[in-house]
Amino acid sequence: MSGVIVTMDKKNRVALPKEIVEKLGLKDKILLVDLGDHIGIYPVPRDPFEKLHGSFNTEKTFKELRKKAEELAIEEVAR
């Protein structure tokens, strides 16, 4: 499927077609990126913390590490 027309409801929501959701592996969170005249939809990993495993040694708390991992994952999918 290369393109499909969907309709926004009164609250500006859209339902993504099942085929697209499955193909892209979309889960709980997605990143919408304003690309000027269109938008990009990118999956966000369920556990961004895993992306950082073994990357550095730190005394930071798990909460701080998770926040950083989420930021890095968003940056990564935006590329």
N, C-alpha and C positions, 0 to 999 in steps of 0.2 A: 504494500500500500504506500504510494508516494504522497498522496494528499487526500484530504477529506474535508468537507464543509460541515461544521457543527454550529449549533445555535446557542447563543448566550441566553440565560434566563434573566428575569428582572433584577437579579442581584449580581449580574455580570459573571455568572459561573458557567463553565462548560463541562460537559462530560467527555472525557477522552475515550475514543473507541478502544475496545478490548484488545484488538489486534496491535495497536500502537503501544498500549500499556505493557503488553506481554513482550513485544519485540524489543522495547527499550529497557525492560526489567524495572519499570517504575514501581516504587513501593510507597512508603508513608510520605516522604518529602520529595519535592521536585524543585528545581531552580528555574525560574523564568527569567530570561535575559532579554532586555530591550536591545534589539539589533538595528535600530533606526526605523526601517519601514516594515519590520516583522519581528516576531519573538522567537527565541530558542527555548526549548524545554529539555532539561538535562536531569538525569537521575542523581540523587544525593545518596551516598552510601548509608545503609542502616546504622552502621557503627563506624563513624569517621575516625574514632580513636584507634582502630586497627591499622589505619593508614600510617600512624606514627610509631607503631610498635618497633622498638629497637633503633629508632632514628636518632635519639639523643638521650643523654643521661641528665636527670633533673631532680630537683627537690620540690617541684611544683606538685600541687594537689591534683587528684584525679579530675576534679571539676575544672580546674584551670587547663589541664591537658585536653579534656574533652572539648572545651570551648575552642581551643587552638586547633584541634583536629577538625572541628566543624568548619571553622574559617578556611583552613587549608583545602578541605574537600570542595567547598563552594568555589574557591579560586581555581581549583583544578578543573572542575567541570565547566567553568566559564571560559576556559582557554579555547 
